[in-house]
Amino acid sequence: MRRFGTLLPLAALVVAAAFTSAANAQDKLSFRLNWTLYGEHAPFFVALDKGFYKDEGLDVEILEGSGSTTVAQLVANQTNPVAYVDAATMMRGVGAGMPIKAVGVTLQQSPMSFIYRADAAKPTKIEEIKGSRIAITAGDASLAIFTAFLGKLNMQLSDVQLITVANPQSKEQAVLNKQADSLLGYFMDQGPRMQLQTGVKMGWTRLYDMAGITTLSSAIIVNNDWLKDAKNQDILKRFLRASQRGWDYSDKNRNEAAEIFLKHAKAFNMEIALLEINGTMTITHTKHTEGKALFWSAKEDWQDSQDLLEKYAKMPPEKDMAKYYSNEYLSEAPYAPKK
């Protein structure tokens, strides 16, 4: 009997350990970014390093991307069913039949700008656009909004000289070496970083400031078929809540957010990271979403974005804006984990 008496507690311990292991098991999720790392991505790494994803029972891996067009395709074929892409690029994908949808919009105004050397500033005004040499990358998210920008000015892509290069670094080098007049990029990203890294003074002009052109910008998107599974819906809600928490924390603790980002983006320094985070936080809402939860997007902004792209970039329209987005998986502040 003593023999069984020693075995029973041991068995109980094994069972208890199994339950503990199950309780501590975390759902894995790979999250693909739109590009190589830059300051706009910092809040996701804040959510990772501060344990916000872990608090939600998630084991999140953040992966770099190679352009919104490519990443949208990875979402469509479920290679990465949750990812981060340019909203206009996603809208085009929906029109082409991709089973994708935005479930949170982080940047709600377009940061797209002409970025140029200050000693060879061009274009800084509308009359300088024709004939300008503009560097872009293959699959560049900027192309959709740039086409709309030109359309509003009664121009076409053929009015500029597009210089297509393989990656963001080559795009920057083309401008630095004066092989291109400017590149299309984000005002809070490439310009400040190029200046700080090379010592070459840079300038930039937002497309919005030149012609009033803007669309919804960066968005978290998902594969619609992946989202039909109830477990995946739950995973998504937890991921979005932790991400909202990360963005909220980054906005309120920008120096710390920059320090965390530097652990993952070794090429940056504190000054660059902080500049990019500060710029990012200026375009997280529109007049329609002020006072709403982070990432919450408005039907009016989706309609305005579609109208612009339909009119000037020949994007086929959708009758129902709900094909583009959903707010139902987002949480309200303070974005705390559910007990």
N, C-alpha and C positions, 0 to 999 in steps of 0.2 A: 504493500500500500504506500510505503514511503516513496517507492520508486515512481509510482503514478503521481504522488504528491509533489515530486520535484518537476515532473514533466508538465503538469497542468499550468503552473505559472509561466513556464517557458513558452508553451503554446499561446498563452494569453499575450505574452510579450510580442511574439511573432505577429499575431493578429493586430495588436495595437500599432506595431511598426508599419504594417501594411496600410492601415487606415491613415496614419500620419503621413506616409509617403503619398497616398492618394490625395490627401488634403493639400499637400504642398506642391503637387504637380501643377505645372503652368502650361497654358495653351500657347503653342508656338505661333508666331506670326512674322513673316518677312514683309518689310515695308520698303518699297523701291522709290527712291527719290527721282526727281526729274533730271538732275544734272550731277556733276561732281560737286563736292561740298562748297557751300558759301553761307554767309551769315544768316540768310533767311531760314536755313535748316536748323539753326541753333536750338530753337525751342523743342524740337523732337529729341535732341540729344540731352536737353535738360530733363525732359520727361523720363528718358532712359536712365541717366545717371542719378537723378534724385529718387529713383525707385517708384515713380508714379505708375509705370506700366506693371511693375512687379506687384504693386498694391492692388492692381486690378486682376491679378492672377495671370498675367501675360509675360511670355518670354519673347520680346520683340528684337528682331535683327533689322537694323537700318542699312540698306544697300544703296550705293550710288547708282545714278542713271546716266543715260547717254542721249538725252533729248526727249521732249514730251511726246513726239510722234512715235518713237520707238517704244517708250514706256507704256503709252496707251495700248499699243499692240500686245505688249506683255500682259496687260490686265485683261484684254479681250480674250486671249487664249488661255488665261488662268495660270500662266507661268508665275505671275505675281498678282494675285487677285485684288490686292489693296496697294495703291501707289499714289504718287504725288505728281500732278501734271498741270500744264497750262490749260485753263478752262476753255479758251477758244479752240485749242487743238482737240480737246475732248468733245466739244460740240460738233466739230467736223467729223469726228469718229462716230458719234451717234448717228449723224446723217448718212454715214457710209454703212450703217448697219452693225456697228460694234455694240456688243451687249455690255455697255459701261454707263456709269452714272456718277455724278458728284454727290458726296455725302457730307461735305464740309468745305467751305471756301475760306482760305486763310487770308489771301491778299485780294481785296475787293476793288481796288483801283489798279490800273495798269502802270507798272513802273518802267515800261519800255521807253528807251531813250536812244538818241544818237550820242555816242561816246567818242570823243576825239582828243587829239593832242591840243593843248591850249595854244601852242605856237603855230598850229595849222588848223584852226577851228573851222569845221565845215561838216554838215550844214548847221548854221545857227538860225537861219531864217528860210522862209518858204522858197524864195527865189534862188537859193543856193542848192536846192535838192536835185534838180535836173542835172544829170551828168555826174553826180557824186558817186564815188566808189564806196560801196557799202559792204562790209564783211559780215557774213553770216555762216553758221555751221549747218551741215546737212541735217535735216529734221528739226531745224530751229523753230522753237515756239513763237518766235518773233514774226515769222513770215505772214501769218494770218492777219495779225493786227497791222502790220506794216502795209500789206496790200489794201486794207480798209483805209488806212491813213492816206495813202496815195490816191485812192479813189475819191475820197472827200475833197482832195485838192485837184481833182480832174487830171490825175496822172496815172500812169501804169508802171508795172515793174520794169518795163522796157525803157522807161525814162531815166533809170539809174543803172549803174554798172554793179551787179551783184557779184561779189567775190566769195565763192563757197569754199570753205576750208573744212578740215576733218574734225577739229575739236576747239573748245573755247580758248586754249592757249595759242593756237595758230591764229585765231581771230584777233586776239590781242596783239600778237607779234606783227600782224599785217598793218595794224594802225601805228604801232610804235615805230616800225620801219618805213612808214609812209607809203606802203604799198596799197593802202586803203585810206580813204579820208576819215571814215568813222566805222564803228561797229554798232550793231543793234544789241543792246543789253539793258540790264536793270541799273537804274541810277544809283541805287544804294549798294550795288555790288561791284561791278567791274571797274568803274571809274576810280573810286577811292582806292581800291586795292592795287590797280595798276600804278597809280601815283606813288603810293607808299612803298611798293616793292621795287620800282625802277628809278624813282626820283624824277621821272618825267611828269611835268605838271599836266593834268588832264582836265578836260571840261566836258559838259554834257547838257543836252537839251531834251526834256521829256516830250514825247509825241503829244501828250495831253496839253502841254503848255503852248505848243506850236499850232495845233489845230483842234484842240478840244476832244481828241480821240482817246477813249478809254473803254476797256471791257473788264469784266471779272477776270482775275488773273489766276493765281495758283490755287489748286483745289486737290483735296483728297478724293480719289475716285475708287470705285469697286466694280467688280464683275457682277452683273445682274444674276447670272445663274448661280454663282457661288453664294450670293446673298439670299437665295431661296431657302437655304438650310437654316433652321432655327438656331442651331449652335453657332453658326457663322454670324448670324445677326447679333447674338449676345456678345461674341468676340469683338465685333465691330463697335458696338456701343461702348464696351469697356476701353477699346483702343482710342476711340474718339474722345471719351471723357478724360482719359489720362493725357491725351495730346492737348486738349483744351486747357487742362491744368498746367501743362508744360508751357504753353504760350502765355497764359495768364501770369505764371510765376516769372517767366523771362521778361515780360513787360515791366513788372514791378521790381525786378532784381537784375538789371541789365548788365552790370559789371560781373556778377556771378555767372550769368548766362554766357557771357563772353569767355570767362575762364573755363567753364565746362566745355564749350565748343572747341577751345584751343587744344584740349586733350585729344580730340578726334581729327582736327584739321591742323596738322603740324605746319603747313605752309603759311598759316596766318600768324599775325601778332595781335596783341591786345587792342591796339588802335584800330586796325582794320576790322576786327571782329565787332568791336563796339560801334563803329560807324555803320556797318551793315545792319546790325540789330536795330539801332536807332532808326535808320531809314525804313526798315521793314515795318516797324510798329506805327508808322504814320499812315499806312494804307490798309488797315485791317477792317475798315467799315466804310459804308457809303451813307448818304443821307437817309436811305431806306432802312438801314440796319443799325443805326445808332441806338444804344440801349439794349440791343439784343445780345444773346449769348455769342461768344466767339464762334466763328465758322458759320453762323446762321446767315443764309443768303436769301435775298428777296426776289420774288417773281418779277418785279419791275426791272431789276438789274439784269436778270437773265433775258428778259424781253428786249431791253435796250441793247444788250450785247448781240443778240441775234439780229436785231434790226440793222445794226451797224455792219455786221459781217455779211448779211444777206444783200444789203444795198451796194456795198463797196467791194466785197470779196467773193460775191456770187455763191455764198453758202446757202444750200437749200434749207428753207425754214421748216421748223416743226410747229404744228398747231398747238400742241400741248407742252408747255414749259416743264411739266413734271417728268418728261422723258429725259431731261437734262440733270435734274437734281432732286434731292430729298433732304429735309431737315429733321426727319423723324428719329434719326439715330443719335442726335446730339443731346447733350445734357445742359441744364441751367447751371449758372454759377452757384456755389463756389467750386463745382466740378470735383466734389469729393467722391471717393469710392462708395458704392452701395454697401450697406452693412448686411 
